[in-house]
Amino acid sequence: MKNPPTLRGRSDPVFDRLGQSPNKERLSDYLALLKPLDDQGRYLPFDALRYRWAPGLDSNLCWALVKKARTAQYLKLLPLGEPPRWLQFVLTPQAQKAISAVDRQTTTAVLEYMTGQIGERAHFSYLLDDLIEDEAISSSQLEGAATTTRVAKDMLKLHRLPRTVDERMVIGNFKMMNFAWEQRYEPLSVELIAQMHRVGVEGIDDARYSPGAFRRNDDVVVQDGEGNTVHTPPPAVGLVSRLQVLVEWINQLHASPHHSDYLHPLIKGFALHFALGYEHPFRDGNGRVARALFYWFMFKNDFSAFRYIAISILLRKAPVKYGRSYLDTEADDLDLTYFIDFQCSIVLRAVDRFTEAYRKSLIDAEQFDLWLRESGFLDQLSEKQRALFQVAKSGMAKEFTVNNVKENLGCSYNTASATLNGLVALKLFEMRKMGREWVYFLRSVSVS
């Protein structure tokens, strides 16, 4: 067995400092910090760690040891900004848990299995549509749209035209999420990024957003709630060239087992999300586009269940932590681990919400079938009427029109009309004229 070579003339200033007084008297305390995570398995920034080190230790030396351990495990992703700096990360236990959950619970194959378990019951399509709407609405609210979830859902379900700027924002996000799904087989390009922005913001306030146009000046900054500048994007000069570098990196097949630099799509999707926010290529609407592109990338890599997993609902509940994960990454040499770990915590919870909705749908379907048999309605209702009745009873949708039933059930206008009017005839639904359209809803006496 050959011994490792002896290293000479390679003095390490960090370890040199450990050998100096008074540090050498606390050597064991210092060396215990030579690891990327704290004692609770967390990947914390300097600002959080400095309060957790033992009294009397040199905080700068403590941080140097933590950084040394992290640097040894860094995986490089891609260069960002001007001058370019490498985006890098450490694969933490939190990230590994999220990758495992995504692989087990969100693939296209898993989604097809779920649908098969529930069967061809049309009420499930209403559940899925409801989940699709959640991301569009919550992403808009995260950006400041002042509209309630219920009002926004009713607008989307009834295909009502938006009445306010905030409602137009919701419609724009809904269109952008559908665009991300439709374009999932296309390679990323600078043009696709611009088109994503155009689809999402056009018609909201074109003077403010400049739909599909990259910023040409350096007058765009990111501010906190108190008006303080927390991020100044790289210069507008060279923006398109830097986006092209990002595009080429995204289009590499890192998820292929034959690729020498394997990278799971979830991590790569987070890098895309961060990179768009960091470059801030548009005058406004960058966060929405960044999140939509994350979804696009997951769709592209065959994680179709993400169409029904609303990440922004949870981001909206923790906007400060979301913003802090950006700032910690930028402040610490573009260490993306902070952003990745926060996003992984969100994805884990969002996937749990999705699988719980699926399990609840299974239970609700069984209980509803039992109720139908006991109530005597089982033989009186068609399959489509049973679906609408179940959706109404579950509260998934409160109002129905012929047009939205036609779309959700994939039937003709006449069939949708006959289905709704049949429920009225059975005194299960009521109908009311709202504007130019008849709106149908559950009769209160039918829910007992």
CORRALIN-V162070 format. One record per pair of residues at least 6 apart in sequence whose C-alpha atoms are under 6 Angstrom apart, sorted by sequence separation. I is the first residue (numbers start at 1). J is the second residue. D is the distance in whole Angstrom. If there is no record, write none. Layout:
I:J:D / I:J:D
This chain:
18:24:5 / 37:43:5 / 79:85:5 / 162:168:5 / 223:229:4 / 280:286:6 / 329:335:5 / 372:378:5 / 392:398:6 / 406:412:6 / 423:429:5 / 424:430:6 / 432:438:6 / 79:86:4 / 222:229:6 / 223:230:5 / 255:262:6 / 329:336:5 / 406:413:6 / 432:439:5 / 78:86:6 / 79:87:6 / 222:230:6 / 254:262:5 / 255:263:6 / 431:439:6 / 78:87:5 / 202:211:5 / 222:231:5 / 254:263:5 / 255:264:6 / 329:338:6 / 431:440:4 / 77:87:5 / 201:211:6 / 406:416:5 / 430:440:6 / 77:88:5 / 221:232:5 / 405:416:6 / 430:441:5 / 76:88:4 / 429:441:5 / 75:88:5 / 198:211:4 / 325:338:5 / 429:442:4 / 430:443:6 / 75:89:5 / 198:212:4 / 276:290:5 / 325:339:5 / 402:416:6 / 429:443:5 / 74:89:5 / 197:212:5 / 402:417:5 / 428:443:6 / 74:90:5 / 73:90:6 / 195:212:6 / 218:235:6 / 273:290:5 / 194:212:4 / 218:236:6 / 273:291:6 / 428:446:6 / 217:236:6 / 146:166:6 / 216:236:5 / 145:166:5 / 273:294:6 / 176:199:6 / 176:200:5 / 269:294:5 / 173:200:5 / 172:200:4 / 269:297:6 / 172:201:6 / 36:66:6 / 140:170:6 / 34:65:5 / 35:66:6 / 34:66:5 / 36:69:5 / 137:170:5 / 35:69:5 / 36:70:5 / 385:419:6 / 34:69:6 / 168:204:6 / 136:173:5 / 136:174:5 / 401:439:5 / 165:204:6 / 311:350:6 / 400:439:6 / 400:440:5 / 399:440:6 / 399:441:5 / 309:354:6 / 233:279:5 / 189:247:6 / 188:247:6 / 215:281:6 / 214:281:5 / 215:282:5 / 214:282:5 / 215:283:6 / 209:283:6 / 209:284:5 / 197:289:6 / 184:296:6 / 184:299:6 / 185:300:6 / 180:296:5 / 184:300:5 / 82:234:6 / 81:234:5 / 139:312:5 / 138:312:5 / 142:316:5 / 135:310:4 / 138:313:5 / 132:308:5 / 134:310:6 / 131:308:5 / 135:312:6 / 108:302:6 / 111:305:6 / 107:302:6 / 108:303:6 / 107:303:4 / 108:304:5 / 106:303:5 / 107:304:6 / 106:305:5 / 89:335:5 / 98:344:6 / 87:334:5 / 88:335:5 / 89:336:5 / 90:337:6 / 88:336:6 / 89:337:5 / 95:344:6 / 98:348:6 / 123:387:5 / 122:387:5 / 123:391:6
